[in-house]
Amino acid sequence: MNPLKHIRRFATALAGLAGALVAFGATPAFAMHVPPPGVSTSPAVTTTPPVEVHTVVVGGMAGWQIALIAVVAALLAATVAVLLDRARIARRKAIAATA
């Protein structure tokens, strides 16, 4: 086997492990609970409870639209897969016929 393939596989695995290490190392920094400005975290200071916010949702996408997008995406993916498979088979037969 070609030694460059071994080196390439090793480099790929090493890069994947390094990426995972960076991802898991950065996660605790983003998971820290940071209090909002003006709110003290010391137990001696009494704070007012946070203001309750009621979200009003106006707009968005209806369920039938989401379902329609999913169906069209599935049909498009199936069509592309069939066309690529037929092109691959036609190319294989053309190469076999000339050889």
N, C-alpha and C positions, 0 to 999 in steps of 0.2 A: 504494500500500500504506500502511497505517496506520503512522505513525511510532512509535507506542507498541510495535508488534510488534518493530521494529528495536531499540528500547531494551531490551525484555524479553529478546530473544535475546542481546544484548550482555551484559546483566547476568547471564544464566544462564551464558554462556561464561566470563565473568570470575569468577563464583563457583566454577565447576568448576575453573578453573586455580588459584584461590587454595586450594581444598581439596586439589588435587594437590600444590601447593607445601608446604602444611602437612604432608601425609602423608609426602612424601619427605624433608622436613626433620626430622621427628620419628623417622624410622626409624633413623638411626645411633645415636641415644641408646639405643634399645631393643636394638640389635644389639651393643653393647659387651660384651666378656667381663669379667665381674666375678667375681673369685675368691671362694670361700666364706669365711666368717669364720674367722680363725685360720690361714689359708694365706698364706704370704708369697710374693710374686712375684719377689723379688730372687734372682739366681742364686747368691749366696754362701751362702744358707741352704738346707740340705738339708731337704726335707720328706718326710714319709711318703707313700706312694702312697695314693690315695683308697680308701676301703673299698668293696668290691664288694657291691652290693645285688642280691639275687635277688628279682624281683617274682613274687608269687603272685597269679594272676588267679582270682578266685572270682566267679562270676556272669557278668554281661554278657548280651549278646543273641545268640541263635543265628542262623545264616545264613538259615534258612528264615523266621524272623520278620522279618528285614530285607527279604528278598525280598517277603514278603507285604505289608509296609507300602508298599514301592515300587509294587507292582501296584495296591493299593487307591488310592494317591495318583494314579496315572496314570489309573485308571478314573474317579475323582472329577473330575479335571481335564477329561477328555474329556466327561463328562456335563454339567458346567457350561458348557463351550464350546458344545456342541450346543444346550443350552437357551437360552443367550444369543443364539446365531445365529438360532434359530427365533423368539425374541421380537423380535429386530431386524427380521427379514423380515416378521413379522406386523404390526409397527408401521408399516413402510414401506407395506405393501399397504393398511392402514387409512387412512393419510394420503392415499395416491394415490386411493382410492375416494371420499373426501369432497371432494377438490379439483375 
